[in-house]
Amino acid sequence: MAKQAESSPGFPGVPERLYEGYIFDLDGTIYLGGELLPGAGRLIPMLRELDKRVIFLSNNPTKDPREYAEKLTGLGLRTPPSEIVNTIVTMTQWLLHNHPDATVFPIAEEPLKRALREAGIKMSEKAEEIDIVVASYDRTFEYEKLQIAFDAIWYHARARLVTTNPDRYCPFPGGRGEPDAAAITAAIEACTGAKCEANVGKPDPIMLSTVLDLLELDKEDCVMIGDRLYTDIRMALDAGMPCAAVLTGETTTEMLEAEPSQDKPTYVLDRIDRLIPGQMWKDLGWFEDNG
């Protein structure tokens, strides 16, 4: 028998109202690997049909907004680059606003380096010239890059360390994953004794401010949806914004049960389309096996 919407057992129920703005994490929330997660394919078009604002948010700096838009479109969700905010966008803007004249050494993949070049930000691999070391998600990380960062921060004692995002790993289908930016930040901190001074990804307010400016909405009129308690949900809770944790990525029911009450999300959803209030599920004729 087809099953209609219900809350996750033992956790906060599904939303009873619609919001004006929906801020979605991507990996583990909308898709996992190359597949849309259950319910995403009908939820996003429905929100747009209802004239709700939709923004996709990612801590992953290995793709630029255009590439993310192409991926979503290829998965069946037509999306313009203007609806994507990731740490390439926030790092570029943070540097332009706060350190426009700095020389930067990005330990990063090409999409971030390309964005920095296009923004006119000076980059160098000469340790004696570097003002800021950017630790990012970099699958080309090698000892030479660590040496440059070490020399710039420790030997020349002139560079600061910042990061695109604090994620420990990026989740893959089947429960696997690969090391993310936190591993690179930790390597630099370990050898230099320096501490990372700024993070432009979730849960930092820098990212949320960027999104709210784009939406032109108050935080009370938006809901943040994601699969990670220490990034997606933490950012919303710190800002006093409604939030929903989905159980389709990193977060498990056991992890939620271990959280103190003040750190629990507003809603817990077993699938993304539970964001539609239960009565609307019934009115739309939605069931788990038809989404």
N, C-alpha and C positions, 0 to 999 in steps of 0.2 A: 504493500500500500504506500502511495506517495506521501511524503512527510512535509508538512507546512512549517513555516518559521516558528522557532521557539528559542528561548535563551539557552546559553550554555549552562548545564546543570551546576548549581552551586556558585555561580558567578553573576555579576550584574546583567540585567536583561538587555534586550535589543532596544535601540532608540524608539521613543514614542513620538518623535517629531522629526521633521526634515530640517536640515540646516541650510544656510545660504551658501556656505563654502565648504568644500570637501578637499582635504589635503591628504593625498595618498602616498605612502611609501610604495616602492616598486618591487624590489626583490623580496620574495616571501609573502607579499601582500597582494599584488596584482598578478604577478607571474612568478614562476620558479623555473629557471633555465629557459627553455624555449617554448613553454606551455603556459597559457592563461590558467590561473587558479579558478576553481569552481565559483560561478556566479559573477565573475568580473566582466564577462562578455555581455551580460545584460544589464548590470548595474550602471556602468558608466554611460551608455546611451540613454538610459532612463533618467539619470540625473541631469544630463544635458537637455533632454526633452522637457524637463521640469524647470529649465532656466537656472539651474544651480551652477555655481562656479566650481570648476575642477582644476586642481593643480597636482602634478606628480612631482614627488620630492625624493631625491636619492643622495646618499652619502658617497656613492660610487663615482670616482673621477676618471674612470677608464673609458667613458664615452661622453661626448658632448651632447647638449640638448637635441641637436639635429639627429644624432644617431639614436638617442632614446625615442624620439618621435617616430623615426623610421621603424624601430623595433615594434613599438606599440601598434603602429599602423599595419605592419606585417602580420601581427597577431590578431588583427581584426578590429582594433580600436583606433580609428582615425584620430590622430593627435598632432596639433601644430607644435613646433619647437617652443613657442611662447608659453605653453602650458607645462614646460619642464623646468624645474630648478634643481640643479645638483651642485656639488662642491666645486666644480669647475667655475660655475657662475659666481658662487659666493667667495671663493678664494680670489678670483680676478677682481671683483668689486672691492673686497676688503683691502687688497694691496693698493688699488687705485685711490681709495678714500683715505687710507691711513699711512701708506708708505709709497707715494707715487714716484719718488726719486731713488728708491732702494734698488740695489742689485741683488737678484734672487737666484738661488741654486735650487731648482725643483727636482727632487728625487721622485720622479713621476713618469707616467707614460705620455705618449705624443699628444693626445687630446688636450691635456692641461697645458703642456708646453706650447702648443699651437695657440691656445686662447691667450696665454700670457704674451706671446709675440704679437698677436693681432691687436692687443690692448696697448702695445708700446712699452711693456714692462721689460726693463733690462735684465738679462740673464747672463750668468758666467759660471764656468767650472774652475776658475782660478780662486783658490781659497782666500787669498789676500784681498780680493775685490768683493767678496760676498757679504752682504748685510743680513740677509734672511735665508735660512735653509727651510724649504718646504718639504716636509715628510708626507708622502702620499702613498696610495695603493699603487705599487710598482712591481710588476712581474718581471722586470729586467734588473731588479736590485742586485748589486754585486759589491764586492769588497772595495773597489775603486771609488764608488760613490760614497761609501761609508768613510773612507779616508779623507775625501774632500770635505765632507761635513765635519769630521773630527778636526781637521786643520783649521777650517773657518771658525768653528766655535771654540775649540780648546787652545790650539796653538796660537792663532792670531787674536783670539779673544775679542772678536768683533761681531760675530754673527749671532742672531737670535734664531731659535727653533720654533716653528709653527707647524700645524698639520691641517690637512683637508678634512680629516674625519677620525674619530676615535675607535672605529670598529675593529674588533680583534680578528674576525674572519668573515669571509663572504660565503653565504650558504649556497650549496649546490643541491640538485635533486638527489634523492637517495640517501640523504643525511650527511653527505660529504661537504667539503668546503675548502677554501684556500686562504692563507694568511693575508690580512688586510693591513691598512696603514698603521694600526697600533703596533704591529710587530716592528716596523721600520722606525717608528718614533722611539720605541723601547731600546732598539739597538743603538741609536744615536745618544739617547739619554745615558745608557749604560757606560759607554766609553768616554763621554765628555763630562758627565756629572751635571749637565744642563737639564733644565726642565722645560717642557713644551709650554710656550707662553700664550698661544692662541689656537683655538679650534674653530673652523668656520662651518663645520657640519653639525648635524644633530648630535647632541641635544643643545648645542649652543644657541643663545638668543639671536645671534647674527643671522642664522638661516631662517628662523621664524619671522624676523623683522622683514627680511627680503620678500618672503611669501605674502605676508599681510599687506605690504605696500603694493604688491602686484595685484592682489585680490581686491584691494580698496574696501576691506571689510574689517569689522571689529572681531577680536578673538572669540568673543562670546557667541558670534554668529557662525563660527567655523568648528569643524571637528577634524582632529588629526587621527589617521588610521595607519597602523603599522604593526609589525610582528616582533619588534625588539623593545623590551622594557627599558633598557638603559640608554636608548637613543630616541626613538619615535615617541614613546610614552613619557619618558622623562622630560623631554622638551615641552610637551603639552602641559604636563602637570606643573612644571616650574613657572609656566606662563599663565596658569589658571584657565587653560583651554580644555573644552571637552575632548575626550580621546577614546579610541576603541582599539583594543588589542585583538588581532586575529590569530587563530591557532593554526595557521597554515605555513608558518615559517619557523623562526627560532623559538618563540615562546611556547611553553607547554603548560598544562594545567598544574603540574607539580611546581613549576617556577612561580606561577601566580599564587598558589596556596602559601608559598613561603614568604611572599611580600607582605610587609605591614600594611594596615588598612589605608594609611595616607599615601602609599605608593601604588595603590591599585588603580587601574584605568576606570573610566566612567562606564564603559561597556566592554564585554568580552564576547567575541563572535567566533563561531566555529567555521564560518565562511563569509566572504566579503559582502555578499548581497544581503546579509542580515541588517545592513545599515538601513534598508527600507523598512519602515515600521510594519509590525505584524499585520495590521488591518489592511495595509496596502498590498502586502503579499497575497492576502486572500482576494482582494479586489482585482489584482492583476492575474490571478490564477497561477501564481508561482508555486512550484514544488521543488524539492531538492533534485529530483530526477529529471526536471525539465530545464535546468539552468546550467 
